[in-house]
């Protein structure tokens, strides 16, 4: 069974180390802070053998070179990461990557950036989704288009409902405020928001989250819901999503 070590880094990122105790291989999922990743790996007694990048932004791939220099790790990434780093294995939608005998499916989740990918490990029921989706939110649409981003979110929606989503930032409290504004009559959301407030008051993380709960409460994953379409407009889900994303950008 794979082991996931999660830790805070930078101002609001989460770092993830994915470790296979059989092969003793360890993947750094993105590299926002190389020194913190190396420190955390050393504390666990692990050596980083792979880097799996989700997208090119510096708070996700900026530490690649330093980690490679320290460990010789193999960089696995979408082609867009070439803006920041050398890549040993370019991957895209429909591809697979391996850690020991474990296989991860590569999923196109572009929209935040045009090459953004997620890594889904079916046997473990976990997905590393970068900035594509957050607890009660989704990434800002820097490079993509609404139809593209909605299609990406729909791929995530179609994963098994018990999939654990490892999101890259602690944005949940702010996301909850907008979600309540976007969907004020959602009882499940109101309950979830209270739990989030309590967790943050105790200094606890709200990541990871579970897809089933996000499907019931995250407005960006529910842009096909008639209630949200009636409130925010749009003749199809991508248009409702676009309205929600624009509203969140100025909220």
QUIHU-V383044 format. One record per backbone hydrogen bond with DSSP energy under -1.0 kcal/mol. NH is the residue of the N-H (numbers start at 1). CO is the residue of the C=O. E is the energy in kcal/mol with one decimal. If there is no record, write none. Layout:
nh:NH co:CO e:E
nh:NH co:CO e:E
This chain:
nh:3 co:19 e:-2.7
nh:5 co:17 e:-2.8
nh:7 co:15 e:-2.0
nh:9 co:13 e:-2.1
nh:13 co:9 e:-1.5
nh:14 co:168 e:-2.2
nh:15 co:7 e:-3.7
nh:17 co:5 e:-2.3
nh:18 co:27 e:-2.9
nh:19 co:3 e:-3.0
nh:20 co:25 e:-2.8
nh:24 co:20 e:-2.2
nh:27 co:18 e:-3.1
nh:28 co:50 e:-2.8
nh:29 co:16 e:-2.6
nh:30 co:28 e:-1.0
nh:30 co:52 e:-1.7
nh:31 co:60 e:-2.7
nh:37 co:33 e:-2.2
nh:38 co:34 e:-2.6
nh:39 co:35 e:-2.3
nh:40 co:36 e:-2.8
nh:41 co:37 e:-2.5
nh:42 co:38 e:-2.2
nh:43 co:39 e:-2.2
nh:44 co:40 e:-1.5
nh:46 co:41 e:-2.8
nh:49 co:26 e:-2.5
nh:50 co:26 e:-2.2
nh:51 co:74 e:-2.8
nh:52 co:28 e:-2.6
nh:53 co:76 e:-2.6
nh:60 co:57 e:-2.3
nh:61 co:57 e:-1.9
nh:62 co:58 e:-1.7
nh:63 co:31 e:-1.7
nh:64 co:61 e:-1.5
nh:67 co:63 e:-2.1
nh:68 co:64 e:-2.8
nh:69 co:65 e:-2.5
nh:70 co:66 e:-1.7
nh:71 co:67 e:-2.3
nh:72 co:68 e:-2.8
nh:74 co:49 e:-2.5
nh:76 co:51 e:-3.5
nh:77 co:89 e:-2.1
nh:81 co:78 e:-2.0
nh:82 co:79 e:-2.3
nh:83 co:80 e:-1.7
nh:84 co:81 e:-2.2
nh:85 co:81 e:-2.2
nh:88 co:75 e:-1.8
nh:89 co:75 e:-2.1
nh:91 co:77 e:-1.9
nh:94 co:106 e:-2.4
nh:95 co:92 e:-2.2
nh:97 co:104 e:-2.1
nh:99 co:102 e:-2.1
nh:102 co:99 e:-2.1
nh:104 co:97 e:-3.0
nh:105 co:120 e:-3.7
nh:106 co:95 e:-2.8
nh:107 co:118 e:-2.4
nh:109 co:116 e:-2.2
nh:111 co:113 e:-2.8
nh:117 co:54 e:-2.4
nh:118 co:107 e:-2.2
nh:119 co:128 e:-1.9
nh:120 co:105 e:-2.7
nh:121 co:126 e:-2.9
nh:124 co:121 e:-1.1
nh:125 co:121 e:-1.5
nh:126 co:121 e:-1.3
nh:127 co:164 e:-2.5
nh:128 co:119 e:-2.7
nh:129 co:166 e:-1.6
nh:132 co:129 e:-2.3
nh:134 co:137 e:-2.2
nh:137 co:134 e:-1.8
nh:139 co:132 e:-1.1
nh:142 co:140 e:-1.7
nh:144 co:111 e:-2.2
nh:149 co:145 e:-2.8
nh:150 co:146 e:-2.9
nh:151 co:147 e:-2.2
nh:152 co:148 e:-1.9
nh:153 co:149 e:-2.7
nh:154 co:150 e:-2.3
nh:155 co:151 e:-1.5
nh:156 co:152 e:-1.5
nh:157 co:153 e:-2.5
nh:158 co:154 e:-1.4
nh:159 co:156 e:-1.7
nh:163 co:160 e:-2.2
nh:164 co:125 e:-2.9
nh:165 co:209 e:-3.3
nh:166 co:127 e:-3.1
nh:168 co:130 e:-1.9
nh:170 co:12 e:-2.5
nh:171 co:169 e:-1.2
nh:175 co:171 e:-2.4
nh:176 co:172 e:-2.7
nh:177 co:173 e:-1.5
nh:178 co:174 e:-1.7
nh:179 co:175 e:-2.8
nh:180 co:176 e:-2.4
nh:181 co:177 e:-1.4
nh:182 co:178 e:-2.8
nh:183 co:179 e:-2.4
nh:186 co:183 e:-1.6
nh:190 co:186 e:-2.1
nh:191 co:187 e:-2.1
nh:192 co:188 e:-2.3
nh:193 co:189 e:-2.9
nh:194 co:190 e:-1.6
nh:195 co:191 e:-1.8
nh:196 co:192 e:-2.4
nh:197 co:193 e:-2.4
nh:198 co:194 e:-2.1
nh:199 co:195 e:-2.5
nh:200 co:196 e:-2.7
nh:201 co:197 e:-1.9
nh:202 co:198 e:-1.3
nh:203 co:200 e:-1.1
nh:204 co:199 e:-3.0
nh:209 co:165 e:-2.0
nh:211 co:163 e:-2.6
nh:212 co:161 e:-2.3
nh:214 co:210 e:-1.8
nh:215 co:211 e:-2.7
nh:217 co:213 e:-1.0
nh:218 co:214 e:-2.8
nh:221 co:218 e:-1.1
nh:225 co:222 e:-2.3
nh:229 co:225 e:-2.4
nh:230 co:226 e:-2.4
nh:231 co:227 e:-1.5
nh:232 co:228 e:-2.9
nh:233 co:229 e:-2.2
nh:239 co:236 e:-1.2
nh:240 co:236 e:-1.7
nh:241 co:237 e:-3.1
nh:242 co:238 e:-2.0
nh:243 co:239 e:-2.0
nh:244 co:240 e:-2.4
nh:245 co:241 e:-2.9
nh:246 co:242 e:-2.4
nh:247 co:243 e:-2.1
nh:248 co:244 e:-2.4
nh:249 co:245 e:-2.1
nh:251 co:248 e:-1.1
